[in-house]
Amino acid sequence: MNRIHKKLQEDKKLLSIYFTAGYPKLEDTVPVLEKLQESGVDMVEIGLPFSDPLADGPTIQESSTAALKNGMTTKLLFEQLKDIRKKIHIPLIIMGYFNPMMQYGIEDFCKECKNIGIDGLIIPDLPLAEYNTHYRSTFEKNGLINVFLITPQTSELRIRAIDEASDGFIYMVSSASVTGSTSGFGDTQESYFERINSYQLKNPQVVGFGIKDKDTFDKATQYAKGAIIGSAFIKMITEEGIEGIEGFVNKVHQ
């Protein structure tokens, strides 16, 4: 069974952390993963840096730019992660844009993920129809769960099509904005969470964008199985380094 499936079956609200591979320093990828697991994080999204990230706000964009300047590449990330399953047992998801994966070769990229022990992929710019038509069989053959994003603007028809195509969780973007740009949740977000909840989808939802502390985590997980913190974590690691990880996670997930 895929580690994501196992994790989703646990009777708890899940905390997922996003970080950019090769940031703050090029060799920090594995130490960050180790520290996150030690701190009790449930899942980790490893950001594959890209020069033109569509959904990322300034904080994650800056970390991507810095990681690319540090020398991070798809090939190097795979090298850094090649023995990761000797140390890390929680689910690992690579989040990135389709262009670098295509340049690497989709078949080769998915095979490499399987060899390493990656559990899933989040690719914001891979359309549902493209995935179903061209890539689904490759992902499934390599044991990879593809995680789709929905937003407050996504129609019910499309949400149900995404639910049908999914086998893991749905990434519920909390607002129509880029990462790191929202502060807390108002009535608009709550009514959106309630609306999605009322659809009774077969896949659980994990909320991302705007989660930064215990309060926003608790609010998001009233309606969802878990929540993802990205920009707030990157800000902390920029200021405090890897040493700040345990304290950051403890504050959110007490």
C-alpha positions as CSV (number, residue, x, y, z in Angstrom):
1,M,0.0,0.0,0.0
2,N,1.2,3.5,-0.9
3,R,2.5,5.4,2.2
4,I,0.0,8.2,1.5
5,H,-2.9,5.8,1.7
6,K,-1.7,4.5,5.0
7,K,-1.2,8.0,6.4
8,L,-4.7,9.0,5.3
9,Q,-6.2,6.1,7.3
10,E,-4.7,7.3,10.5
11,D,-7.2,8.8,13.0
12,K,-5.7,12.2,13.2
13,K,-5.5,15.5,11.4
14,L,-2.4,15.5,9.1
15,L,0.3,18.2,8.9
16,S,2.2,18.4,5.7
17,I,5.1,20.7,5.2
18,Y,6.4,22.1,1.8
19,F,10.0,23.1,1.5
20,T,12.2,23.9,-1.5
21,A,14.9,21.3,-2.3
22,G,18.4,22.8,-2.1
23,Y,17.3,25.7,0.2
24,P,18.7,27.4,2.2
25,K,21.8,25.6,1.2
26,L,22.2,23.1,-1.6
27,E,23.0,20.2,0.7
28,D,20.1,21.0,3.1
29,T,17.5,18.8,1.4
30,V,18.1,15.6,3.4
31,P,18.8,17.3,6.8
32,V,15.5,19.2,6.4
33,L,13.6,16.0,5.7
34,E,15.2,14.3,8.7
35,K,14.4,17.2,11.0
36,L,10.8,17.3,9.8
37,Q,10.3,13.6,10.4
38,E,11.9,13.9,13.9
39,S,9.5,16.7,14.7
40,G,6.4,14.6,13.9
41,V,5.3,16.0,10.5
42,D,3.0,13.5,8.7
43,M,3.9,14.2,5.1
44,V,6.5,16.3,3.2
45,E,6.2,18.0,-0.1
46,I,9.6,18.5,-1.7
47,G,9.6,21.5,-4.0
48,L,11.5,21.0,-7.3
49,P,12.6,24.6,-8.0
50,F,11.6,26.1,-11.3
51,S,12.3,29.5,-12.8
52,D,8.7,30.4,-13.7
53,P,6.4,29.1,-10.9
54,L,2.8,30.0,-11.6
55,A,1.1,29.4,-8.2
56,D,3.9,30.4,-5.9
57,G,4.0,33.7,-4.0
58,P,7.2,35.7,-3.4
59,T,8.5,33.7,-0.5
60,I,8.5,30.4,-2.3
61,Q,9.6,32.1,-5.6
62,E,12.6,33.6,-3.8
63,S,13.5,30.2,-2.3
64,S,13.3,28.6,-5.7
65,T,15.5,31.3,-7.3
66,A,18.1,30.8,-4.5
67,A,18.0,27.0,-4.8
68,L,18.6,27.2,-8.6
69,K,21.5,29.6,-7.9
70,N,22.8,27.1,-5.4
71,G,22.9,24.6,-8.3
72,M,19.8,22.5,-7.6
73,T,18.6,20.4,-10.6
74,T,16.2,17.5,-11.1
75,K,19.2,15.1,-11.5
76,L,20.9,16.4,-8.4
77,L,17.7,16.1,-6.3
78,F,17.4,12.5,-7.3
79,E,21.0,11.9,-6.3
80,Q,20.4,13.6,-2.9
81,L,17.3,11.4,-2.4
82,K,18.7,8.0,-3.6
83,D,19.1,6.5,-0.2
84,I,16.3,8.5,1.6
85,R,14.2,5.4,2.4
86,K,17.0,4.2,4.7
87,K,16.1,7.1,7.0
88,I,12.7,8.5,6.1
89,H,9.5,6.5,6.5
90,I,6.8,9.2,6.1
91,P,5.1,9.9,2.7
92,L,7.2,12.1,0.4
93,I,5.6,14.0,-2.5
94,I,7.5,16.0,-5.1
95,M,5.8,19.2,-6.0
96,G,6.9,20.9,-9.2
97,Y,6.0,22.1,-12.6
98,F,5.6,20.0,-15.7
99,N,8.4,21.6,-17.8
100,P,11.4,20.2,-15.8
101,M,9.7,16.8,-15.7
102,M,9.2,16.8,-19.4
103,Q,12.8,17.9,-20.0
104,Y,13.9,15.0,-17.8
105,G,11.5,12.6,-19.6
106,I,8.3,11.6,-18.0
107,E,8.9,7.9,-18.1
108,D,12.4,8.3,-16.6
109,F,11.2,10.8,-14.0
110,C,8.5,8.5,-12.8
111,K,10.9,5.5,-12.8
112,E,13.4,7.4,-10.7
113,C,10.6,8.4,-8.3
114,K,9.7,4.8,-7.9
115,N,13.3,3.7,-7.3
116,I,13.8,6.3,-4.6
117,G,10.5,5.7,-2.9
118,I,8.6,8.9,-3.8
119,D,4.8,8.4,-3.1
120,G,3.2,11.1,-5.2
121,L,3.5,14.1,-7.4
122,I,1.8,17.5,-7.3
123,I,2.0,19.3,-10.6
124,P,-0.1,22.4,-10.7
125,D,0.1,23.0,-14.4
126,L,-0.7,19.4,-15.6
127,P,-4.2,19.5,-16.9
128,L,-6.6,16.7,-15.9
129,A,-7.4,15.7,-19.5
130,E,-3.7,15.5,-20.4
131,Y,-3.0,13.4,-17.3
132,N,-5.9,11.0,-18.1
133,T,-5.0,10.7,-21.7
134,H,-1.2,10.6,-21.8
135,Y,0.3,10.0,-18.3
136,R,-2.0,8.2,-16.0
137,S,-0.7,4.7,-16.9
138,T,2.9,5.8,-16.4
139,F,2.2,7.2,-12.9
140,E,0.2,4.2,-11.9
141,K,2.8,1.7,-13.2
142,N,5.4,3.5,-10.9
143,G,3.1,3.6,-7.9
144,L,2.8,7.4,-7.9
145,I,-0.3,9.1,-6.7
146,N,-1.1,12.3,-8.7
147,V,-2.5,15.0,-6.5
148,F,-4.8,17.6,-8.2
149,L,-5.6,21.1,-7.0
150,I,-9.0,22.7,-6.6
151,T,-9.7,26.3,-5.8
152,P,-12.9,28.3,-4.7
153,Q,-13.5,28.9,-8.5
154,T,-13.4,25.3,-9.5
155,S,-16.8,24.1,-10.7
156,E,-18.6,21.2,-9.0
157,L,-18.5,19.3,-12.3
158,R,-14.7,19.7,-12.5
159,I,-14.3,18.9,-8.8
160,R,-16.2,15.6,-9.3
161,A,-14.1,14.8,-12.4
162,I,-10.9,15.4,-10.3
163,D,-12.3,13.2,-7.5
164,E,-13.0,10.4,-10.0
165,A,-9.4,10.6,-11.4
166,S,-7.8,10.8,-8.0
167,D,-6.6,8.1,-5.7
168,G,-5.2,9.7,-2.6
169,F,-6.2,13.2,-1.5
170,I,-7.3,16.4,-3.2
171,Y,-5.2,19.6,-2.6
172,M,-7.8,22.2,-1.6
173,V,-6.4,25.6,-2.3
174,S,-7.9,27.9,0.3
175,S,-8.2,31.0,-1.8
176,A,-7.9,32.4,-5.4
177,S,-4.3,33.7,-4.9
178,V,-0.7,32.6,-4.8
179,T,0.9,31.0,-1.9
180,G,1.7,33.0,1.2
181,S,-0.7,35.9,0.3
182,T,-3.6,35.2,2.7
183,S,-3.8,35.9,6.4
184,G,-6.2,33.7,8.2
185,F,-9.6,32.5,7.0
186,G,-12.7,34.5,6.8
187,D,-16.3,33.7,6.0
188,T,-15.5,33.2,2.2
189,Q,-13.0,30.4,3.0
190,E,-15.3,28.8,5.6
191,S,-18.3,28.7,3.2
192,Y,-16.0,27.2,0.5
193,F,-14.7,24.5,2.9
194,E,-18.3,23.7,3.9
195,R,-19.4,23.5,0.2
196,I,-16.6,21.1,-0.7
197,N,-17.5,19.1,2.5
198,S,-21.1,18.8,1.4
199,Y,-20.1,17.1,-1.9
200,Q,-19.0,14.1,0.1
201,L,-16.1,13.3,-2.2
202,K,-14.5,9.9,-2.1
203,N,-11.0,11.4,-1.7
204,P,-10.1,13.3,1.5
205,Q,-9.0,16.9,1.1
206,V,-5.9,18.6,2.4
207,V,-5.9,22.4,2.6
208,G,-3.1,24.5,1.4
209,F,-2.3,28.3,0.9
210,G,-2.8,30.5,4.0
211,I,-1.9,27.9,6.7
212,K,0.8,29.4,8.9
213,D,0.2,28.6,12.5
214,K,-1.9,26.5,15.0
215,D,-5.0,28.7,14.6
216,T,-5.1,28.4,10.7
217,F,-4.2,24.7,10.9
218,D,-7.1,24.0,13.3
219,K,-9.6,26.1,11.3
220,A,-8.6,24.4,8.0
221,T,-8.8,20.9,9.5
222,Q,-12.3,21.4,10.9
223,Y,-13.4,20.6,7.3
224,A,-10.4,18.6,5.9
225,K,-8.2,15.7,6.7
226,G,-5.1,17.8,6.9
227,A,-3.3,21.1,6.0
228,I,-0.1,22.1,4.3
229,I,2.3,24.8,5.4
230,G,4.6,26.3,2.8
231,S,5.5,30.0,2.8
232,A,5.4,30.3,6.6
233,F,7.9,27.4,6.9
234,I,10.2,28.8,4.2
235,K,10.2,32.2,6.0
236,M,11.1,30.5,9.3
237,I,13.9,28.4,7.8
238,T,15.2,31.5,6.0
239,E,15.5,33.4,9.4
240,E,16.3,30.5,11.8
241,G,17.8,27.7,9.6
242,I,17.2,24.0,10.2
243,E,17.6,24.5,14.0
244,G,14.2,26.2,14.0
245,I,12.2,23.3,12.5
246,E,11.3,21.5,15.7
247,G,10.0,24.6,17.5
248,F,8.0,25.6,14.4
249,V,6.3,22.2,14.0
250,N,5.6,22.0,17.8
251,K,3.8,25.3,17.8
252,V,1.4,24.2,15.0
253,H,0.9,20.6,15.8
254,Q,0.7,20.4,19.6
